[in-house]
Amino acid sequence: MRLWEAATGSVIKVLAGHVGRVWSAAFSPDGALLATTGEDATVRLWNIETGQSVGTLQGHAGAARCCTFAPDGSMLVTVGDDATVRLWDWATNTLLYTMHGHIGMVRGCAFSPGGALLATVGDDSTVRLWDPSTGTLIRVMHGHTWWVRGCCFSPDGALLATVSDDTTVRLWDPVAGEQVNTLRGHSERVLNPRFSPDGDLLATAGGDSTIRLWDPSKGTPIRTLYGHTGRVMNCVFSPDGTLLASAGTDQTARIWGVNNGECVAALRIGHPLTRCAWHPREATICLAGQGGVYMLSYKALHCQ
């Protein structure tokens, strides 16, 4: 895994560890740590300041597909091809719970803003809600008709967004366990959803090479962002909500202005990308994919 110098694009740190594709990357809430998951079934933790490894979590029997920190940073959840959801105390390298229930690959996971709920989605077309304090299943929600690729909570926790190979984006009331809206517009599988920091927008990344912005309160489309030439695997808002980063199989990462939908920066990595993450306090994005993990500043890039 390589971290690139923000200003010049040169390598400043080389973090060796993963073998094969890196499927996800997530910053801790304070921005001090980076967690990554890969095809090699490992979960790796890195100190951003020093570039040193601070732990490797092992337990998944297949590729680890997604990871995210709890809002207070105390726990890390990972999901993978072995159909399990795993909760870790990353500081002590301790597996707290292994949750079973999904049939087939688990592809996405998200904590609610307060950390009281954990959502997971997978190839069994279900959305599952768990109590992370006990590792117990709360409910299973049905609605999607094909693999569910990703999920995220709104900043106030009132909505849960899920996306699927059935080309739909679905909004749920996580407390009542009911679906409240279905958003249609993507012409192929939808791979990742993300709410803006204020909750006024929902961005979705699709296999149709587009990113779509929605008004989640009304379920209506706002604009479509064009520029990628392959599947858009992931998108994420900047901490202030003015920019959106995206990563795709066309080997590019792009930064978009949220207000006008224009591409303001782009970078060709040279490898298909699977994930992008924005540092919680800095103008820095982390890109993960076939070639490893890269950390760059969008300010060093130009639109192409």
C-alpha positions as CSV (number, residue, x, y, z in Angstrom):
1,M,0.0,0.0,0.0
2,R,1.4,3.4,-1.0
3,L,0.6,6.9,0.3
4,W,1.3,9.6,-2.1
5,E,2.6,13.1,-1.3
6,A,-0.3,15.5,-1.5
7,A,1.5,18.4,-3.2
8,T,3.8,16.6,-5.7
9,G,2.3,13.1,-6.1
10,S,5.5,11.4,-5.0
11,V,5.6,8.5,-2.6
12,I,6.1,9.6,1.0
13,K,5.2,6.3,2.7
14,V,5.1,2.7,1.6
15,L,2.8,0.5,3.7
16,A,3.4,-3.1,2.7
17,G,0.9,-5.7,3.8
18,H,-2.1,-6.6,1.6
19,V,-1.7,-9.1,-1.1
20,G,-4.1,-8.6,-4.0
21,R,-6.9,-6.1,-4.4
22,V,-7.8,-3.7,-1.5
23,W,-11.6,-3.6,-1.2
24,S,-12.2,-0.8,1.3
25,A,-10.5,1.9,3.3
26,A,-12.0,3.9,6.2
27,F,-10.5,6.6,8.4
28,S,-11.1,6.6,12.2
29,P,-13.4,9.5,13.4
30,D,-10.3,11.4,14.6
31,G,-8.4,10.8,11.4
32,A,-5.4,9.2,13.2
33,L,-6.0,5.7,11.8
34,L,-6.7,4.1,8.4
35,A,-8.4,0.7,8.3
36,T,-8.1,-1.3,5.0
37,T,-9.6,-4.7,4.0
38,G,-8.5,-6.9,1.1
39,E,-8.8,-9.9,-1.1
40,D,-6.2,-11.5,1.2
41,A,-8.9,-11.8,4.0
42,T,-7.0,-9.4,6.3
43,V,-8.0,-6.2,8.0
44,R,-5.0,-3.8,8.4
45,L,-4.7,-0.8,10.6
46,W,-2.2,2.1,9.9
47,N,-1.1,5.1,11.8
48,I,-1.5,8.0,9.4
49,E,1.1,10.2,11.1
50,T,3.9,7.6,11.1
51,G,2.8,5.3,8.3
52,Q,3.4,2.4,10.6
53,S,1.2,-0.7,10.9
54,V,-0.6,-0.8,14.3
55,G,-2.3,-4.1,13.8
56,T,-3.6,-6.9,11.6
57,L,-7.0,-8.4,12.3
58,Q,-7.4,-11.9,11.0
59,G,-10.5,-14.1,11.1
60,H,-12.4,-13.8,7.8
61,A,-12.3,-17.0,5.7
62,G,-12.5,-15.1,2.5
63,A,-12.0,-11.6,1.1
64,A,-12.9,-8.8,3.6
65,R,-15.2,-6.5,1.6
66,C,-15.9,-3.5,3.8
67,C,-15.0,-1.9,7.0
68,T,-16.0,1.1,9.1
69,F,-15.3,2.5,12.5
70,A,-18.0,3.1,15.2
71,P,-18.7,6.8,15.7
72,D,-16.7,6.9,18.9
73,G,-13.8,5.1,17.3
74,S,-13.8,2.2,19.8
75,M,-14.9,-0.6,17.5
76,L,-14.4,-1.6,13.9
77,V,-16.8,-3.7,11.9
78,T,-15.8,-5.8,8.9
79,V,-17.8,-8.0,6.5
80,G,-16.8,-10.4,3.9
81,D,-17.2,-13.3,1.5
82,D,-17.5,-15.8,4.4
83,A,-21.0,-14.4,5.1
84,T,-20.0,-13.1,8.5
85,V,-20.1,-9.7,10.2
86,R,-17.3,-9.2,12.7
87,L,-17.0,-6.6,15.4
88,W,-13.5,-5.8,16.7
89,D,-11.9,-4.0,19.5
90,W,-9.1,-2.8,17.2
91,A,-6.9,-1.4,20.0
92,T,-6.5,-4.8,21.7
93,N,-6.8,-6.8,18.5
94,T,-9.8,-8.6,20.0
95,L,-12.7,-10.1,18.1
96,L,-15.8,-9.1,20.1
97,Y,-18.5,-10.8,18.1
98,T,-19.0,-12.8,14.9
99,M,-22.5,-12.3,13.6
100,H,-24.1,-14.9,11.4
101,G,-27.3,-14.6,9.4
102,H,-26.6,-13.5,5.9
103,I,-26.6,-16.2,3.3
104,G,-23.7,-15.5,0.9
105,M,-21.3,-12.6,0.6
106,V,-21.8,-9.6,2.9
107,R,-20.8,-6.5,0.9
108,G,-21.6,-3.4,3.0
109,C,-21.8,-2.1,6.6
110,A,-22.6,1.1,8.4
111,F,-23.1,2.4,11.9
112,S,-25.9,4.7,12.8
113,P,-24.7,8.2,13.9
114,G,-25.0,7.4,17.6
115,G,-23.6,3.9,17.2
116,A,-26.7,2.2,18.5
117,L,-27.4,0.4,15.3
118,L,-25.3,-1.5,12.8
119,A,-26.6,-2.1,9.2
120,T,-25.3,-4.8,6.9
121,V,-26.2,-5.8,3.3
122,G,-25.3,-8.7,1.1
123,D,-26.0,-11.1,-1.7
124,D,-29.0,-12.6,0.0
125,S,-30.9,-9.3,-1.0
126,T,-31.5,-8.5,2.7
127,V,-30.8,-5.5,4.9
128,R,-30.0,-6.5,8.4
129,L,-29.9,-4.4,11.6
130,W,-27.9,-5.4,14.6
131,D,-27.2,-4.2,18.1
132,P,-23.4,-3.7,18.1
133,S,-23.3,-3.7,21.9
134,T,-24.4,-7.3,22.1
135,G,-23.9,-8.6,18.5
136,T,-27.6,-9.6,18.3
137,L,-29.8,-9.3,15.3
138,I,-32.7,-6.8,15.6
139,R,-34.5,-7.2,12.3
140,V,-34.2,-8.3,8.7
141,M,-35.7,-6.0,6.0
142,H,-36.8,-7.2,2.6
143,G,-37.4,-5.2,-0.6
144,H,-34.5,-5.5,-2.9
145,T,-34.7,-8.2,-5.5
146,W,-31.0,-8.7,-6.2
147,W,-27.6,-8.3,-4.4
148,V,-27.5,-5.3,-2.1
149,R,-24.1,-3.6,-2.5
150,G,-24.0,-0.8,0.1
151,C,-25.7,1.1,2.8
152,C,-25.4,4.3,4.8
153,F,-27.4,6.2,7.5
154,S,-28.4,9.8,7.2
155,P,-26.6,12.2,9.6
156,D,-29.7,12.3,11.9
157,G,-30.2,8.6,11.8
158,A,-33.7,8.9,10.5
159,L,-33.1,7.2,7.2
160,L,-31.0,4.3,6.0
161,A,-30.2,4.2,2.3
162,T,-29.4,0.9,0.5
163,V,-28.4,0.2,-3.1
164,S,-28.6,-2.9,-5.2
165,D,-28.0,-4.7,-8.5
166,D,-31.7,-4.4,-9.0
167,T,-30.8,-0.7,-10.1
168,T,-32.8,0.8,-7.2
169,V,-31.9,3.0,-4.2
170,R,-34.2,2.3,-1.3
171,L,-34.8,4.5,1.8
172,W,-35.8,2.9,5.1
173,D,-37.0,4.0,8.5
174,P,-34.5,2.0,10.5
175,V,-36.5,2.3,13.8
176,A,-39.8,1.1,12.3
177,G,-38.0,-1.3,9.9
178,E,-40.2,0.0,7.0
179,Q,-39.3,1.1,3.5
180,V,-40.3,4.7,2.9
181,N,-39.2,5.3,-0.7
182,T,-37.7,3.7,-3.8
183,L,-35.5,5.9,-6.0
184,R,-35.1,4.9,-9.7
185,G,-32.8,6.4,-12.3
186,H,-29.7,4.3,-12.6
187,S,-29.8,2.0,-15.6
188,E,-27.4,-0.6,-14.1
189,R,-26.4,-1.8,-10.7
190,V,-26.0,0.8,-8.0
191,L,-22.8,0.3,-6.0
192,N,-22.6,2.8,-3.2
193,P,-24.8,5.5,-1.4
194,R,-23.6,8.4,0.7
195,F,-25.5,11.2,2.5
196,S,-24.1,14.7,2.5
197,P,-22.9,15.9,6.0
198,D,-26.1,18.0,6.4
199,G,-28.4,15.2,5.2
200,D,-29.9,17.4,2.4
201,L,-28.4,15.3,-0.4
202,L,-27.9,11.6,-1.2
203,A,-25.3,10.6,-3.8
204,T,-25.3,7.2,-5.4
205,A,-22.5,5.6,-7.6
206,G,-23.6,3.4,-10.4
207,G,-22.5,0.7,-12.9
208,D,-23.9,3.0,-15.6
209,S,-20.9,5.3,-15.2
210,T,-22.9,8.0,-13.4
211,I,-23.2,9.6,-10.0
212,R,-26.7,10.7,-9.2
213,L,-27.7,13.3,-6.6
214,W,-31.1,13.0,-4.9
215,D,-33.2,15.0,-2.5
216,P,-33.8,12.2,0.1
217,S,-36.7,14.0,1.8
218,K,-38.7,13.9,-1.5
219,G,-37.1,11.0,-3.2
220,T,-36.5,13.2,-6.3
221,P,-33.4,13.4,-8.6
222,I,-31.4,16.7,-8.6
223,R,-28.6,16.1,-11.1
224,T,-26.5,13.5,-12.8
225,L,-22.7,13.7,-12.9
226,Y,-21.1,12.4,-16.1
227,G,-17.4,11.8,-16.6
228,H,-16.4,8.3,-15.6
229,T,-16.2,5.8,-18.5
230,G,-16.6,2.6,-16.3
231,R,-18.5,1.6,-13.2
232,V,-18.4,4.2,-10.4
233,M,-17.6,2.0,-7.4
234,N,-17.8,4.6,-4.6
235,C,-18.4,8.2,-3.8
236,V,-18.1,10.3,-0.7
237,F,-18.7,13.9,0.3
238,S,-16.0,16.2,1.7
239,P,-16.4,17.0,5.4
240,D,-17.9,20.5,4.5
241,G,-20.2,19.0,1.9
242,T,-19.1,21.2,-1.0
243,L,-17.2,18.5,-2.9
244,L,-17.8,14.9,-3.8
245,A,-15.0,12.3,-4.5
246,S,-15.6,9.3,-6.7
247,A,-13.6,6.2,-7.7
248,G,-14.2,3.9,-10.7
249,T,-13.1,0.9,-12.7
250,D,-11.9,3.3,-15.4
251,Q,-8.9,3.8,-13.2
252,T,-9.7,7.4,-12.3
253,A,-10.7,9.3,-9.2
254,R,-12.7,12.5,-9.7
255,I,-13.7,15.4,-7.5
256,W,-16.9,17.2,-8.2
257,G,-18.4,20.5,-7.2
258,V,-21.7,19.6,-5.4
259,N,-23.5,22.9,-6.3
260,N,-22.9,22.8,-10.0
261,G,-22.0,19.1,-10.7
262,E,-18.8,20.0,-12.5
263,C,-15.6,18.0,-12.3
264,V,-13.0,20.1,-10.6
265,A,-10.2,17.5,-10.3
266,A,-9.3,14.1,-11.7
267,L,-6.5,11.6,-11.5
268,R,-5.7,8.5,-13.5
269,I,-4.3,5.9,-11.1
270,G,-3.5,3.2,-13.6
271,H,-5.5,0.5,-11.7
272,P,-9.2,-0.1,-11.3
273,L,-10.4,1.6,-8.1
274,T,-12.9,0.2,-5.6
275,R,-13.1,2.8,-2.8
276,C,-12.5,6.4,-1.8
277,A,-12.5,7.9,1.7
278,W,-12.2,11.5,2.7
279,H,-10.1,12.4,5.7
280,P,-12.4,13.9,8.4
281,R,-10.3,17.0,8.8
282,E,-8.1,17.5,5.8
283,A,-8.4,18.1,2.1
284,T,-7.1,14.6,1.5
285,I,-8.7,11.5,-0.1
286,C,-7.7,7.9,0.2
287,L,-8.1,5.7,-2.9
288,A,-8.1,1.9,-2.7
289,G,-8.1,-0.6,-5.5
290,Q,-6.3,-3.2,-7.6
291,G,-2.9,-1.5,-7.1
292,G,-3.1,-0.8,-3.4
293,V,-4.1,2.4,-1.5
294,Y,-3.1,6.0,-2.3
295,M,-3.5,9.1,-0.3
296,L,-3.6,12.4,-2.2
297,S,-4.8,16.0,-2.0
298,Y,-7.5,17.0,-4.5
299,K,-5.7,20.4,-4.8
300,A,-2.8,18.7,-6.6
301,L,-5.1,17.4,-9.4
302,H,-6.7,18.9,-12.5
303,C,-9.8,18.0,-14.4
304,Q,-9.2,15.8,-17.5
